[in-house]
Amino acid sequence: MPAAHIARAPGRASFRLGAVSGVVRPRLILVWLVLALITFLVFCLTVALGSGDLAIPVSDVVPALWGSGDTVTLFAVRELRLPRAMVALLTGAAFGASGAVFQGVTRNPLASPDMLGITQGAGAAVAAGVTVGALGGLSSQTLGLVGALGAGLAVYLLAWNRGTTGYRIVLVGIGVNWMCVSVIYYLLSRSKMMEAQKILGWLVGNLNDRGWNQARPLAIALLVLLPLLVLLGRLQRTMQLGDEVAAGLGTPVQRVRLVLLLAGSALAAFATSAAGPILFVALAAPQIAQRLARTPAPPVTAAALTGATIVLISDLLSQRLMDDMILPVGVVTGVLGAPFLLWQLARANQAGTGG
């Protein structure tokens, strides 16, 4: 048995056991555990106080999830509120993780799927399917998935010039974003009243009438892509040192960047197809997680938990703010996220990275 070697530094500890080595960040682990607990508590609160006149004690939610409780409570929890809460949880986690990937790859705190055209690509595809009606009768969920993946691939290909850089990805992404927005506006201008209402209802980001049909594909995507992002985390951290330094350390920079961008785009695509383009979650969640964990780049798993908490809280507010209607969750995240974006822009300008 080889001896273990441990070296401590401020905020982290590195270890080597034979051919296996790694770095442990105690603060990141603590932040992850606290965020997981907060996410679970907010999830239970959302299920307990969701839409409807029936208020369920939070203490009864967990037993009901396991099939214990009276008939009314079980029906309200498992049939009415749990599917919507699961979509909110998974959507927020996917957006948060996707935002962490994009901000880490581009080394830009303002980079996120809703700023780089990914979610707008989904919106353009859905608007085309509703207005033109010539896309084979595909559902809005399928159209959103295809549109978002197509936009992500377009950003990468257009940014390619014997390789890609974070700066080019951001610039090309902004261009693709506004091209897709122009397509959406054009399709809205030629659509009928009912078609325009359907498009706008999807574009704002909505969890109404969402259930297991939306939750299952998103859960599978997270189960596949999150472990991949965790495995690539070490290589992504070396890329924070710059492409030349990362290549000198043996990192296949372009291949890793391509895989990360495809994985981040896929997460955003599945989240957008499930609930529409819920804005600002992918922008805010990674930055909040990074500040809590005090890491050089946004941590993916912590960002996923932060995004899940943001969407769950926003969904609860959307159901309870007004007595006579349920607001789209995107309206709430927009109100909460716009000040955060302005603060991020001001902070980037002060740091000299805002352009």
Secondary structure, 3 states (H helix, E strand, C coil): CCCEEEEEECCEEEEEECCEEEEECHHHHHHHHHHHHHHHHHHHHHHHCCCCCCCCCHHHHHHHHCCCCCHHHHHHHHHHHHHHHHHHHHHHHHHHHHHHHHHHHHCCCCCCCCCCCHHHHHHHHHHHHHHCCCCCCCCHHHHHHHHHHHHHHHHHHHHCCCCCCHHHHHHHHHHHHHHHHHHHHHHHHHCCHHHHHHHHHHHCCCCCCCCHHHHHHHHHHHHHHHHHHHHCHHHHHHHCCCHHHHHHCCCCHHHHHHHHHHHHHHHHHHHHHHHCCCCCHHHHHHHHHHHHHCCCCCCHHHHHHHHHHHHHHHHHHHHHCCCCCCCCHHHHHHHHHHHHHHHHHHHHHHHCCCC
